[in-house]
Amino acid sequence: MKRIVTVPLVAMLLAGCWIGTDKEARVLTIADRLCAAAAHGETLEKCPDVVSVVGADKLAEMSGELQKGYSIEMFTGDAPSPLGDGSGTHHVLIHTETSGLGLRFKYDQQRDQFHILGYWTL
């Protein structure tokens, strides 16, 4: 009897973890697409999975740095105050050799897309 109860419980927990991981992977993909476009001199007005793109112009200014390489750190939850107000679900830090940019994201469950709430320089 314990096995019948335990197996569905474990399956539910694993499914819950997988959903969170999917959103994190999507945020990383969005950030990488924005960086790759900026590195190639393109500014994305639209990006899959994003309601509206914010911060693309700032990334375009970093084009030369992004061409040399970049790294992306992804965090769940909003950026710390005063940058975030608690409404964000994720944020990323994009690092180049000499500069960086942070982006705040909010997941919109009804649209199954993300809003980019804003950005800041590092």
Biopython code that builds the backbone (N, CA, C, O; Angstrom):
import numpy as np
from Bio.PDB.StructureBuilder import StructureBuilder

atoms = [
    (1, "MET", "N", (0.818, -1.197, 0.000)),
    (1, "MET", "CA", (0.000, 0.000, 0.000)),
    (1, "MET", "C", (0.857, 1.255, 0.000)),
    (1, "MET", "O", (0.504, 2.242, -0.647)),
    (2, "LYS", "N", (1.961, 1.237, 0.703)),
    (2, "LYS", "CA", (2.827, 2.406, 0.740)),
    (2, "LYS", "C", (3.388, 2.733, -0.636)),
    (2, "LYS", "O", (3.546, 3.906, -0.973)),
    (3, "ARG", "N", (3.687, 1.727, -1.425)),
    (3, "ARG", "CA", (4.236, 1.968, -2.754)),
    (3, "ARG", "C", (3.249, 2.716, -3.633)),
    (3, "ARG", "O", (3.663, 3.602, -4.382)),
    (4, "ILE", "N", (2.000, 2.409, -3.577)),
    (4, "ILE", "CA", (0.982, 3.069, -4.396)),
    (4, "ILE", "C", (0.919, 4.560, -4.054)),
    (4, "ILE", "O", (0.775, 5.392, -4.950)),
    (5, "VAL", "N", (1.022, 4.895, -2.797)),
    (5, "VAL", "CA", (0.979, 6.292, -2.373)),
    (5, "VAL", "C", (2.301, 6.985, -2.676)),
    (5, "VAL", "O", (2.295, 8.136, -3.113)),
    (6, "THR", "N", (3.412, 6.334, -2.461)),
    (6, "THR", "CA", (4.733, 6.932, -2.629)),
    (6, "THR", "C", (5.046, 7.223, -4.094)),
    (6, "THR", "O", (5.554, 8.302, -4.402)),
    (7, "VAL", "N", (4.763, 6.309, -4.990)),
    (7, "VAL", "CA", (5.108, 6.501, -6.398)),
    (7, "VAL", "C", (4.412, 7.731, -6.979)),
    (7, "VAL", "O", (5.086, 8.555, -7.597)),
    (8, "PRO", "N", (3.086, 7.900, -6.813)),
    (8, "PRO", "CA", (2.460, 9.110, -7.349)),
    (8, "PRO", "C", (3.004, 10.392, -6.689)),
    (8, "PRO", "O", (3.141, 11.416, -7.358)),
    (9, "LEU", "N", (3.309, 10.340, -5.407)),
    (9, "LEU", "CA", (3.839, 11.511, -4.719)),
    (9, "LEU", "C", (5.195, 11.901, -5.296)),
    (9, "LEU", "O", (5.446, 13.078, -5.555)),
    (10, "VAL", "N", (6.069, 10.919, -5.497)),
    (10, "VAL", "CA", (7.377, 11.188, -6.086)),
    (10, "VAL", "C", (7.211, 11.707, -7.509)),
    (10, "VAL", "O", (7.903, 12.645, -7.906)),
    (11, "ALA", "N", (6.316, 11.120, -8.275)),
    (11, "ALA", "CA", (6.085, 11.565, -9.650)),
    (11, "ALA", "C", (5.596, 13.013, -9.673)),
    (11, "ALA", "O", (6.018, 13.788, -10.531)),
    (12, "MET", "N", (4.721, 13.388, -8.753)),
    (12, "MET", "CA", (4.222, 14.761, -8.685)),
    (12, "MET", "C", (5.345, 15.721, -8.334)),
    (12, "MET", "O", (5.431, 16.803, -8.914)),
    (13, "LEU", "N", (6.203, 15.349, -7.400)),
    (13, "LEU", "CA", (7.322, 16.209, -7.017)),
    (13, "LEU", "C", (8.292, 16.395, -8.175)),
    (13, "LEU", "O", (8.762, 17.506, -8.421)),
    (14, "LEU", "N", (8.593, 15.317, -8.884)),
    (14, "LEU", "CA", (9.494, 15.424, -10.029)),
    (14, "LEU", "C", (8.880, 16.267, -11.139)),
    (14, "LEU", "O", (9.579, 17.053, -11.778)),
    (15, "ALA", "N", (7.587, 16.110, -11.372)),
    (15, "ALA", "CA", (6.919, 16.919, -12.398)),
    (15, "ALA", "C", (6.957, 18.390, -12.021)),
    (15, "ALA", "O", (7.162, 19.235, -12.892)),
    (16, "GLY", "N", (6.768, 18.719, -10.763)),
    (16, "GLY", "CA", (6.840, 20.104, -10.301)),
    (16, "GLY", "C", (8.214, 20.694, -10.494)),
    (16, "GLY", "O", (8.340, 21.860, -10.870)),
    (17, "CYS", "N", (9.248, 19.913, -10.244)),
    (17, "CYS", "CA", (10.618, 20.381, -10.469)),
    (17, "CYS", "C", (10.877, 20.575, -11.951)),
    (17, "CYS", "O", (11.557, 21.526, -12.336)),
    (18, "TRP", "N", (10.353, 19.701, -12.783)),
    (18, "TRP", "CA", (10.588, 19.807, -14.218)),
    (18, "TRP", "C", (9.962, 21.075, -14.776)),
    (18, "TRP", "O", (10.567, 21.730, -15.625)),
    (19, "ILE", "N", (8.769, 21.438, -14.323)),
    (19, "ILE", "CA", (8.103, 22.654, -14.802)),
    (19, "ILE", "C", (8.953, 23.872, -14.472)),
    (19, "ILE", "O", (9.128, 24.743, -15.325)),
    (20, "GLY", "N", (9.482, 23.955, -13.262)),
    (20, "GLY", "CA", (10.334, 25.078, -12.879)),
    (20, "GLY", "C", (11.591, 25.125, -13.727)),
    (20, "GLY", "O", (12.017, 26.204, -14.139)),
    (21, "THR", "N", (12.180, 23.997, -13.988)),
    (21, "THR", "CA", (13.382, 23.925, -14.800)),
    (21, "THR", "C", (13.085, 24.378, -16.220)),
    (21, "THR", "O", (13.928, 25.017, -16.850)),
    (22, "ASP", "N", (11.909, 24.062, -16.734)),
    (22, "ASP", "CA", (11.519, 24.472, -18.076)),
    (22, "ASP", "C", (11.483, 25.994, -18.179)),
    (22, "ASP", "O", (11.977, 26.547, -19.162)),
    (23, "LYS", "N", (10.922, 26.672, -17.210)),
    (23, "LYS", "CA", (10.859, 28.137, -17.223)),
    (23, "LYS", "C", (12.264, 28.730, -17.149)),
    (23, "LYS", "O", (12.568, 29.706, -17.834)),
    (24, "GLU", "N", (13.105, 28.143, -16.325)),
    (24, "GLU", "CA", (14.479, 28.633, -16.212)),
    (24, "GLU", "C", (15.209, 28.466, -17.536)),
    (24, "GLU", "O", (15.941, 29.360, -17.962)),
    (25, "ALA", "N", (15.013, 27.330, -18.186)),
    (25, "ALA", "CA", (15.647, 27.093, -19.491)),
    (25, "ALA", "C", (15.128, 28.092, -20.521)),
    (25, "ALA", "O", (15.887, 28.567, -21.365)),
    (26, "ARG", "N", (13.860, 28.404, -20.456)),
    (26, "ARG", "CA", (13.282, 29.370, -21.394)),
    (26, "ARG", "C", (13.859, 30.767, -21.171)),
    (26, "ARG", "O", (14.141, 31.480, -22.134)),
    (27, "VAL", "N", (14.035, 31.164, -19.909)),
    (27, "VAL", "CA", (14.627, 32.469, -19.608)),
    (27, "VAL", "C", (16.059, 32.524, -20.135)),
    (27, "VAL", "O", (16.458, 33.520, -20.738)),
    (28, "LEU", "N", (16.828, 31.471, -19.914)),
    (28, "LEU", "CA", (18.208, 31.417, -20.432)),
    (28, "LEU", "C", (18.229, 31.502, -21.962)),
    (28, "LEU", "O", (19.077, 32.186, -22.535)),
    (29, "THR", "N", (17.310, 30.817, -22.613)),
    (29, "THR", "CA", (17.231, 30.847, -24.072)),
    (29, "THR", "C", (16.908, 32.251, -24.566)),
    (29, "THR", "O", (17.499, 32.718, -25.540)),
    (30, "ILE", "N", (15.975, 32.925, -23.902)),
    (30, "ILE", "CA", (15.623, 34.296, -24.278)),
    (30, "ILE", "C", (16.842, 35.200, -24.155)),
    (30, "ILE", "O", (17.157, 35.947, -25.081)),
    (31, "ALA", "N", (17.525, 35.137, -23.027)),
    (31, "ALA", "CA", (18.700, 35.987, -22.803)),
    (31, "ALA", "C", (19.775, 35.694, -23.839)),
    (31, "ALA", "O", (20.402, 36.614, -24.363)),
    (32, "ASP", "N", (19.990, 34.422, -24.135)),
    (32, "ASP", "CA", (21.004, 34.057, -25.120)),
    (32, "ASP", "C", (20.626, 34.560, -26.512)),
    (32, "ASP", "O", (21.489, 35.046, -27.242)),
    (33, "ARG", "N", (19.352, 34.452, -26.892)),
    (33, "ARG", "CA", (18.909, 34.957, -28.209)),
    (33, "ARG", "C", (19.133, 36.461, -28.313)),
    (33, "ARG", "O", (19.591, 36.953, -29.344)),
    (34, "LEU", "N", (18.811, 37.189, -27.254)),
    (34, "LEU", "CA", (19.011, 38.636, -27.263)),
    (34, "LEU", "C", (20.491, 38.989, -27.391)),
    (34, "LEU", "O", (20.853, 39.892, -28.145)),
    (35, "CYS", "N", (21.341, 38.280, -26.655)),
    (35, "CYS", "CA", (22.791, 38.532, -26.716)),
    (35, "CYS", "C", (23.351, 38.180, -28.085)),
    (35, "CYS", "O", (24.135, 38.945, -28.647)),
    (36, "ALA", "N", (22.961, 37.037, -28.627)),
    (36, "ALA", "CA", (23.463, 36.603, -29.929)),
    (36, "ALA", "C", (23.050, 37.584, -31.021)),
    (36, "ALA", "O", (23.847, 37.904, -31.902)),
    (37, "ALA", "N", (21.817, 38.059, -30.966)),
    (37, "ALA", "CA", (21.359, 39.031, -31.960)),
    (37, "ALA", "C", (22.163, 40.320, -31.844)),
    (37, "ALA", "O", (22.608, 40.862, -32.856)),
    (38, "ALA", "N", (22.353, 40.812, -30.634)),
    (38, "ALA", "CA", (23.128, 42.043, -30.434)),
    (38, "ALA", "C", (24.570, 41.866, -30.885)),
    (38, "ALA", "O", (25.154, 42.792, -31.449)),
    (39, "ALA", "N", (25.150, 40.702, -30.650)),
    (39, "ALA", "CA", (26.533, 40.438, -31.062)),
    (39, "ALA", "C", (26.672, 40.481, -32.581)),
    (39, "ALA", "O", (27.742, 40.794, -33.102)),
    (40, "HIS", "N", (25.592, 40.168, -33.287)),
    (40, "HIS", "CA", (25.602, 40.198, -34.758)),
    (40, "HIS", "C", (25.071, 41.519, -35.311)),
    (40, "HIS", "O", (24.804, 41.629, -36.507)),
    (41, "GLY", "N", (24.919, 42.516, -34.448)),
    (41, "GLY", "CA", (24.462, 43.829, -34.894)),
    (41, "GLY", "C", (22.975, 43.936, -35.136)),
    (41, "GLY", "O", (22.518, 44.894, -35.759)),
    (42, "GLU", "N", (22.213, 42.975, -34.657)),
    (42, "GLU", "CA", (20.758, 42.982, -34.830)),
    (42, "GLU", "C", (20.092, 43.408, -33.524)),
    (42, "GLU", "O", (20.583, 43.107, -32.436)),
    (43, "THR", "N", (18.983, 44.104, -33.645)),
    (43, "THR", "CA", (18.178, 44.437, -32.476)),
    (43, "THR", "C", (16.848, 43.709, -32.630)),
    (43, "THR", "O", (16.122, 43.933, -33.599)),
    (44, "LEU", "N", (16.535, 42.854, -31.696)),
    (44, "LEU", "CA", (15.288, 42.099, -31.776)),
    (44, "LEU", "C", (14.119, 42.932, -31.253)),
    (44, "LEU", "O", (14.089, 43.307, -30.081)),
    (45, "GLU", "N", (13.183, 43.211, -32.110)),
    (45, "GLU", "CA", (11.950, 43.882, -31.692)),
    (45, "GLU", "C", (10.999, 42.865, -31.070)),
    (45, "GLU", "O", (10.237, 43.180, -30.156)),
    (46, "LYS", "N", (11.062, 41.632, -31.589)),
    (46, "LYS", "CA", (10.227, 40.545, -31.085)),
    (46, "LYS", "C", (11.122, 39.346, -30.849)),
    (46, "LYS", "O", (12.102, 39.124, -31.560)),
    (47, "CYS", "N", (10.765, 38.590, -29.847)),
    (47, "CYS", "CA", (11.522, 37.395, -29.500)),
    (47, "CYS", "C", (10.513, 36.344, -29.046)),
    (47, "CYS", "O", (9.618, 36.652, -28.258)),
    (48, "PRO", "N", (10.641, 35.102, -29.531)),
    (48, "PRO", "CA", (9.725, 34.060, -29.053)),
    (48, "PRO", "C", (9.766, 33.973, -27.531)),
    (48, "PRO", "O", (10.825, 34.115, -26.920)),
    (49, "ASP", "N", (8.634, 33.743, -26.943)),
    (49, "ASP", "CA", (8.490, 33.598, -25.499)),
    (49, "ASP", "C", (8.460, 34.926, -24.749)),
    (49, "ASP", "O", (8.362, 34.926, -23.522)),
    (50, "VAL", "N", (8.543, 36.066, -25.456)),
    (50, "VAL", "CA", (8.559, 37.366, -24.782)),
    (50, "VAL", "C", (7.396, 38.213, -25.284)),
    (50, "VAL", "O", (7.176, 38.328, -26.489)),
    (51, "VAL", "N", (6.646, 38.812, -24.343)),
    (51, "VAL", "CA", (5.532, 39.679, -24.699)),
    (51, "VAL", "C", (6.072, 40.937, -25.376)),
    (51, "VAL", "O", (5.623, 41.286, -26.468)),
    (52, "SER", "N", (7.019, 41.617, -24.750)),
    (52, "SER", "CA", (7.666, 42.775, -25.365)),
    (52, "SER", "C", (9.120, 42.806, -24.920)),
    (52, "SER", "O", (9.434, 42.510, -23.767)),
    (53, "VAL", "N", (10.000, 43.166, -25.838)),
    (53, "VAL", "CA", (11.438, 43.157, -25.576)),
    (53, "VAL", "C", (11.850, 44.509, -24.995)),
    (53, "VAL", "O", (11.590, 45.554, -25.591)),
    (54, "VAL", "N", (12.490, 44.481, -23.837)),
    (54, "VAL", "CA", (13.028, 45.671, -23.183)),
    (54, "VAL", "C", (14.522, 45.433, -22.965)),
    (54, "VAL", "O", (14.925, 44.332, -22.591)),
    (55, "GLY", "N", (15.333, 46.442, -23.194)),
    (55, "GLY", "CA", (16.761, 46.322, -22.955)),
    (55, "GLY", "C", (17.576, 45.954, -24.178)),
    (55, "GLY", "O", (18.804, 45.898, -24.108)),
    (56, "ALA", "N", (16.905, 45.697, -25.318)),
    (56, "ALA", "CA", (17.632, 45.300, -26.524)),
    (56, "ALA", "C", (18.543, 46.416, -27.017)),
    (56, "ALA", "O", (19.620, 46.148, -27.550)),
    (57, "ASP", "N", (18.118, 47.668, -26.843)),
    (57, "ASP", "CA", (18.954, 48.788, -27.284)),
    (57, "ASP", "C", (20.238, 48.868, -26.465)),
    (57, "ASP", "O", (21.298, 49.189, -27.003)),
    (58, "LYS", "N", (20.151, 48.582, -25.184)),
    (58, "LYS", "CA", (21.349, 48.580, -24.336)),
    (58, "LYS", "C", (22.282, 47.436, -24.724)),
    (58, "LYS", "O", (23.501, 47.608, -24.749)),
    (59, "LEU", "N", (21.714, 46.276, -25.025)),
    (59, "LEU", "CA", (22.533, 45.154, -25.486)),
    (59, "LEU", "C", (23.206, 45.498, -26.819)),
    (59, "LEU", "O", (24.348, 45.103, -27.055)),
    (60, "ALA", "N", (22.503, 46.232, -27.690)),
    (60, "ALA", "CA", (23.081, 46.631, -28.976)),
    (60, "ALA", "C", (24.317, 47.499, -28.763)),
    (60, "ALA", "O", (25.282, 47.407, -29.522)),
    (61, "GLU", "N", (24.289, 48.342, -27.730)),
    (61, "GLU", "CA", (25.453, 49.167, -27.409)),
    (61, "GLU", "C", (26.645, 48.304, -26.983)),
    (61, "GLU", "O", (27.794, 48.726, -27.115)),
    (62, "MET", "N", (26.379, 47.117, -26.481)),
    (62, "MET", "CA", (27.420, 46.205, -26.016)),
    (62, "MET", "C", (27.851, 45.227, -27.108)),
    (62, "MET", "O", (28.557, 44.261, -26.820)),
    (63, "SER", "N", (27.443, 45.458, -28.346)),
    (63, "SER", "CA", (27.671, 44.524, -29.442)),
    (63, "SER", "C", (29.121, 44.040, -29.533)),
    (63, "SER", "O", (29.377, 42.839, -29.621)),
    (64, "GLY", "N", (30.064, 44.983, -29.510)),
    (64, "GLY", "CA", (31.482, 44.613, -29.613)),
    (64, "GLY", "C", (31.932, 43.713, -28.480)),
    (64, "GLY", "O", (32.676, 42.756, -28.693)),
    (65, "GLU", "N", (31.480, 44.021, -27.280)),
    (65, "GLU", "CA", (31.828, 43.195, -26.118)),
    (65, "GLU", "C", (31.205, 41.803, -26.226)),
    (65, "GLU", "O", (31.847, 40.800, -25.912)),
    (66, "LEU", "N", (29.947, 41.753, -26.673)),
    (66, "LEU", "CA", (29.254, 40.473, -26.790)),
    (66, "LEU", "C", (29.904, 39.587, -27.842)),
    (66, "LEU", "O", (29.893, 38.364, -27.704)),
    (67, "GLN", "N", (30.470, 40.180, -28.891)),
    (67, "GLN", "CA", (31.158, 39.401, -29.927)),
    (67, "GLN", "C", (32.365, 38.661, -29.357)),
    (67, "GLN", "O", (32.705, 37.573, -29.820)),
    (68, "LYS", "N", (33.007, 39.249, -28.360)),
    (68, "LYS", "CA", (34.192, 38.632, -27.744)),
    (68, "LYS", "C", (33.812, 37.484, -26.816)),
    (68, "LYS", "O", (34.647, 36.646, -26.474)),
    (69, "GLY", "N", (32.555, 37.455, -26.418)),
    (69, "GLY", "CA", (32.073, 36.397, -25.530)),
    (69, "GLY", "C", (31.286, 36.962, -24.369)),
    (69, "GLY", "O", (31.464, 38.116, -23.980)),
    (70, "TYR", "N", (30.423, 36.141, -23.826)),
    (70, "TYR", "CA", (29.589, 36.552, -22.706)),
    (70, "TYR", "C", (29.171, 35.322, -21.909)),
    (70, "TYR", "O", (29.233, 34.189, -22.388)),
    (71, "SER", "N", (28.749, 35.582, -20.693)),
    (71, "SER", "CA", (28.186, 34.517, -19.863)),
    (71, "SER", "C", (26.880, 35.029, -19.280)),
    (71, "SER", "O", (26.685, 36.233, -19.113)),
    (72, "ILE", "N", (25.996, 34.100, -18.975)),
    (72, "ILE", "CA", (24.681, 34.450, -18.442)),
    (72, "ILE", "C", (24.457, 33.677, -17.151)),
    (72, "ILE", "O", (24.589, 32.454, -17.115)),
    (73, "GLU", "N", (24.120, 34.397, -16.100)),
    (73, "GLU", "CA", (23.717, 33.772, -14.831)),
    (73, "GLU", "C", (22.220, 33.965, -14.686)),
    (73, "GLU", "O", (21.720, 35.076, -14.865)),
    (74, "MET", "N", (21.495, 32.901, -14.364)),
    (74, "MET", "CA", (20.048, 32.969, -14.213)),
    (74, "MET", "C", (19.672, 32.718, -12.759)),
    (74, "MET", "O", (20.215, 31.820, -12.115)),
    (75, "PHE", "N", (18.738, 33.520, -12.246)),
    (75, "PHE", "CA", (18.270, 33.384, -10.872)),
    (75, "PHE", "C", (16.748, 33.342, -10.863)),
    (75, "PHE", "O", (16.098, 34.047, -11.634)),
    (76, "THR", "N", (16.184, 32.517, -9.991)),
    (76, "THR", "CA", (14.739, 32.554, -9.800)),
    (76, "THR", "C", (14.432, 33.670, -8.811)),
    (76, "THR", "O", (15.243, 33.986, -7.940)),
    (77, "GLY", "N", (13.271, 34.253, -8.955)),
    (77, "GLY", "CA", (12.872, 35.368, -8.107)),
    (77, "GLY", "C", (13.333, 36.692, -8.700)),
    (77, "GLY", "O", (14.128, 36.729, -9.639)),
    (78, "ASP", "N", (12.827, 37.754, -8.144)),
    (78, "ASP", "CA", (13.141, 39.091, -8.628)),
    (78, "ASP", "C", (14.534, 39.515, -8.185)),
    (78, "ASP", "O", (15.104, 38.942, -7.257)),
    (79, "ALA", "N", (15.069, 40.518, -8.853)),
    (79, "ALA", "CA", (16.345, 41.098, -8.461)),
    (79, "ALA", "C", (16.175, 41.753, -7.094)),
    (79, "ALA", "O", (15.077, 42.193, -6.754)),
    (80, "PRO", "N", (17.245, 41.821, -6.308)),
    (80, "PRO", "CA", (17.148, 42.447, -4.987)),
    (80, "PRO", "C", (16.747, 43.925, -5.094)),
    (80, "PRO", "O", (17.033, 44.586, -6.092)),
    (81, "SER", "N", (16.093, 44.420, -4.066)),
    (81, "SER", "CA", (15.730, 45.829, -3.985)),
    (81, "SER", "C", (17.004, 46.662, -3.931)),
    (81, "SER", "O", (17.965, 46.205, -3.311)),
    (82, "PRO", "N", (17.084, 47.796, -4.504)),
    (82, "PRO", "CA", (16.033, 48.603, -5.119)),
    (82, "PRO", "C", (15.813, 48.299, -6.595)),
    (82, "PRO", "O", (14.966, 48.937, -7.221)),
    (83, "LEU", "N", (16.540, 47.352, -7.174)),
    (83, "LEU", "CA", (16.365, 47.026, -8.595)),
    (83, "LEU", "C", (15.042, 46.323, -8.852)),
    (83, "LEU", "O", (14.365, 46.619, -9.837)),
    (84, "GLY", "N", (14.672, 45.413, -7.994)),
    (84, "GLY", "CA", (13.422, 44.682, -8.133)),
    (84, "GLY", "C", (12.427, 45.102, -7.074)),
    (84, "GLY", "O", (12.795, 45.568, -5.996)),
    (85, "ASP", "N", (11.152, 44.928, -7.407)),
    (85, "ASP", "CA", (10.094, 45.281, -6.463)),
    (85, "ASP", "C", (9.322, 44.059, -5.971)),
    (85, "ASP", "O", (8.291, 44.190, -5.311)),
    (86, "GLY", "N", (9.829, 42.871, -6.298)),
    (86, "GLY", "CA", (9.174, 41.637, -5.864)),
    (86, "GLY", "C", (8.205, 41.072, -6.886)),
    (86, "GLY", "O", (7.669, 39.984, -6.678)),
    (87, "SER", "N", (7.964, 41.777, -7.987)),
    (87, "SER", "CA", (7.002, 41.293, -8.974)),
    (87, "SER", "C", (7.638, 40.381, -10.026)),
    (87, "SER", "O", (6.920, 39.704, -10.761)),
    (88, "GLY", "N", (8.950, 40.351, -10.111)),
    (88, "GLY", "CA", (9.631, 39.506, -11.089)),
    (88, "GLY", "C", (9.688, 38.060, -10.638)),
    (88, "GLY", "O", (9.676, 37.765, -9.443)),
    (89, "THR", "N", (9.749, 37.165, -11.609)),
    (89, "THR", "CA", (9.847, 35.737, -11.298)),
    (89, "THR", "C", (11.260, 35.198, -11.534)),
    (89, "THR", "O", (11.641, 34.172, -10.971)),
    (90, "HIS", "N", (12.034, 35.899, -12.372)),
    (90, "HIS", "CA", (13.401, 35.497, -12.707)),
    (90, "HIS", "C", (14.214, 36.748, -13.023)),
    (90, "HIS", "O", (13.657, 37.794, -13.354)),
    (91, "HIS", "N", (15.512, 36.631, -12.921)),
    (91, "HIS", "CA", (16.391, 37.678, -13.444)),
    (91, "HIS", "C", (17.697, 37.052, -13.903)),
    (91, "HIS", "O", (18.116, 36.008, -13.405)),
    (92, "VAL", "N", (18.328, 37.711, -14.860)),
    (92, "VAL", "CA", (19.593, 37.223, -15.393)),
    (92, "VAL", "C", (20.632, 38.323, -15.312)),
    (92, "VAL", "O", (20.316, 39.512, -15.364)),
    (93, "LEU", "N", (21.872, 37.901, -15.183)),
    (93, "LEU", "CA", (23.012, 38.805, -15.255)),
    (93, "LEU", "C", (23.842, 38.367, -16.448)),
    (93, "LEU", "O", (24.273, 37.217, -16.535)),
    (94, "ILE", "N", (24.057, 39.299, -17.364)),
    (94, "ILE", "CA", (24.835, 39.039, -18.565)),
    (94, "ILE", "C", (26.185, 39.712, -18.376)),
    (94, "ILE", "O", (26.263, 40.926, -18.187)),
    (95, "HIS", "N", (27.242, 38.923, -18.428)),
    (95, "HIS", "CA", (28.592, 39.435, -18.200)),
    (95, "HIS", "C", (29.402, 39.367, -19.479)),
    (95, "HIS", "O", (29.376, 38.363, -20.190)),
    (96, "THR", "N", (30.123, 40.443, -19.766)),
    (96, "THR", "CA", (31.146, 40.424, -20.806)),
    (96, "THR", "C", (32.473, 40.666, -20.098)),
    (96, "THR", "O", (32.529, 40.725, -18.869)),
    (97, "GLU", "N", (33.525, 40.804, -20.867)),
    (97, "GLU", "CA", (34.846, 40.983, -20.266)),
    (97, "GLU", "C", (34.925, 42.264, -19.429)),
    (97, "GLU", "O", (35.582, 42.280, -18.388)),
    (98, "THR", "N", (34.266, 43.329, -19.871)),
    (98, "THR", "CA", (34.400, 44.611, -19.170)),
    (98, "THR", "C", (33.088, 45.255, -18.746)),
    (98, "THR", "O", (33.108, 46.298, -18.093)),
    (99, "SER", "N", (31.954, 44.669, -19.093)),
    (99, "SER", "CA", (30.678, 45.282, -18.716)),
    (99, "SER", "C", (29.628, 44.210, -18.472)),
    (99, "SER", "O", (29.912, 43.015, -18.556)),
    (100, "GLY", "N", (28.427, 44.644, -18.172)),
    (100, "GLY", "CA", (27.363, 43.685, -17.932)),
    (100, "GLY", "C", (26.008, 44.351, -17.881)),
    (100, "GLY", "O", (25.891, 45.575, -17.820)),
    (101, "LEU", "N", (24.994, 43.518, -17.908)),
    (101, "LEU", "CA", (23.617, 43.982, -17.915)),
    (101, "LEU", "C", (22.760, 42.983, -17.148)),
    (101, "LEU", "O", (22.972, 41.775, -17.249)),
    (102, "GLY", "N", (21.809, 43.474, -16.394)),
    (102, "GLY", "CA", (20.835, 42.633, -15.716)),
    (102, "GLY", "C", (19.475, 42.808, -16.363)),
    (102, "GLY", "O", (19.125, 43.914, -16.775)),
    (103, "LEU", "N", (18.706, 41.743, -16.461)),
    (103, "LEU", "CA", (17.347, 41.790, -17.000)),
    (103, "LEU", "C", (16.391, 41.142, -16.005)),
    (103, "LEU", "O", (16.676, 40.077, -15.458)),
    (104, "ARG", "N", (15.250, 41.798, -15.777)),
    (104, "ARG", "CA", (14.208, 41.248, -14.905)),
    (104, "ARG", "C", (13.092, 40.664, -15.763)),
    (104, "ARG", "O", (12.661, 41.277, -16.739)),
    (105, "PHE", "N", (12.628, 39.472, -15.388)),
    (105, "PHE", "CA", (11.568, 38.779, -16.113)),
    (105, "PHE", "C", (10.380, 38.502, -15.189)),
    (105, "PHE", "O", (10.535, 38.312, -13.983)),
    (106, "LYS", "N", (9.197, 38.484, -15.790)),
    (106, "LYS", "CA", (7.997, 38.057, -15.068)),
    (106, "LYS", "C", (7.238, 37.086, -15.967)),
    (106, "LYS", "O", (6.906, 37.409, -17.107)),
    (107, "TYR", "N", (6.969, 35.893, -15.440)),
    (107, "TYR", "CA", (6.235, 34.891, -16.202)),
    (107, "TYR", "C", (4.753, 35.220, -16.189)),
    (107, "TYR", "O", (4.181, 35.492, -15.134)),
    (108, "ASP", "N", (4.129, 35.197, -17.365)),
    (108, "ASP", "CA", (2.698, 35.447, -17.531)),
    (108, "ASP", "C", (2.040, 34.110, -17.842)),
    (108, "ASP", "O", (2.145, 33.601, -18.958)),
    (109, "GLN", "N", (1.369, 33.552, -16.859)),
    (109, "GLN", "CA", (0.805, 32.211, -16.998)),
    (109, "GLN", "C", (-0.283, 32.166, -18.068)),
    (109, "GLN", "O", (-0.379, 31.173, -18.789)),
    (110, "GLN", "N", (-1.102, 33.206, -18.195)),
    (110, "GLN", "CA", (-2.179, 33.198, -19.190)),
    (110, "GLN", "C", (-1.640, 33.162, -20.613)),
    (110, "GLN", "O", (-2.207, 32.489, -21.474)),
    (111, "ARG", "N", (-0.553, 33.877, -20.869)),
    (111, "ARG", "CA", (0.038, 33.906, -22.209)),
    (111, "ARG", "C", (1.091, 32.827, -22.408)),
    (111, "ARG", "O", (1.471, 32.525, -23.539)),
    (112, "ASP", "N", (1.559, 32.248, -21.312)),
    (112, "ASP", "CA", (2.687, 31.310, -21.329)),
    (112, "ASP", "C", (3.900, 31.967, -21.995)),
    (112, "ASP", "O", (4.594, 31.361, -22.812)),
    (113, "GLN", "N", (4.128, 33.226, -21.616)),
    (113, "GLN", "CA", (5.257, 33.998, -22.109)),
    (113, "GLN", "C", (5.830, 34.804, -20.951)),
    (113, "GLN", "O", (5.279, 34.812, -19.850)),
    (114, "PHE", "N", (6.940, 35.480, -21.214)),
    (114, "PHE", "CA", (7.591, 36.306, -20.203)),
    (114, "PHE", "C", (7.524, 37.780, -20.587)),
    (114, "PHE", "O", (7.590, 38.135, -21.764)),
    (115, "HIS", "N", (7.395, 38.615, -19.589)),
    (115, "HIS", "CA", (7.538, 40.058, -19.746)),
    (115, "HIS", "C", (8.955, 40.391, -19.280)),
    (115, "HIS", "O", (9.415, 39.859, -18.269)),
    (116, "ILE", "N", (9.637, 41.251, -19.997)),
    (116, "ILE", "CA", (10.907, 41.786, -19.497)),
    (116, "ILE", "C", (10.542, 43.088, -18.817)),
    (116, "ILE", "O", (10.129, 44.048, -19.467)),
    (117, "LEU", "N", (10.700, 43.113, -17.491)),
    (117, "LEU", "CA", (10.253, 44.244, -16.693)),
    (117, "LEU", "C", (11.212, 45.434, -16.748)),
    (117, "LEU", "O", (10.801, 46.578, -16.557)),
    (118, "GLY", "N", (12.461, 45.163, -17.003)),
    (118, "GLY", "CA", (13.437, 46.229, -17.046)),
    (118, "GLY", "C", (14.852, 45.692, -17.043)),
    (118, "GLY", "O", (15.077, 44.482, -17.008)),
    (119, "TYR", "N", (15.798, 46.609, -17.080)),
    (119, "TYR", "CA", (17.209, 46.220, -17.104)),
    (119, "TYR", "C", (18.027, 47.235, -16.325)),
    (119, "TYR", "O", (17.567, 48.341, -16.041)),
    (120, "TRP", "N", (19.247, 46.839, -15.983)),
    (120, "TRP", "CA", (20.191, 47.727, -15.329)),
    (120, "TRP", "C", (21.603, 47.331, -15.746)),
    (120, "TRP", "O", (21.853, 46.187, -16.124)),
    (121, "THR", "N", (22.511, 48.279, -15.672)),
    (121, "THR", "CA", (23.906, 47.975, -16.026)),
    (121, "THR", "C", (24.637, 47.498, -14.772)),
    (121, "THR", "O", (24.321, 47.899, -13.652)),
    (122, "LEU", "N", (25.606, 46.644, -14.992)),
    (122, "LEU", "CA", (26.393, 46.101, -13.877)),
    (122, "LEU", "C", (27.686, 46.884, -13.720)),
    (122, "LEU", "O", (28.488, 46.583, -12.836)),
]
sb = StructureBuilder()
sb.init_structure("model")
sb.init_model(0)
sb.init_chain("A")
sb.init_seg("    ")
for serial, (resi, resn, name, xyz) in enumerate(atoms, 1):
    if name == "N":
        sb.init_residue(resn, " ", resi, " ")
    sb.init_atom(name, np.array(xyz, "f"), 0.0, 1.0, " ", f" {name:<3s}", serial, name[0])
structure = sb.get_structure()
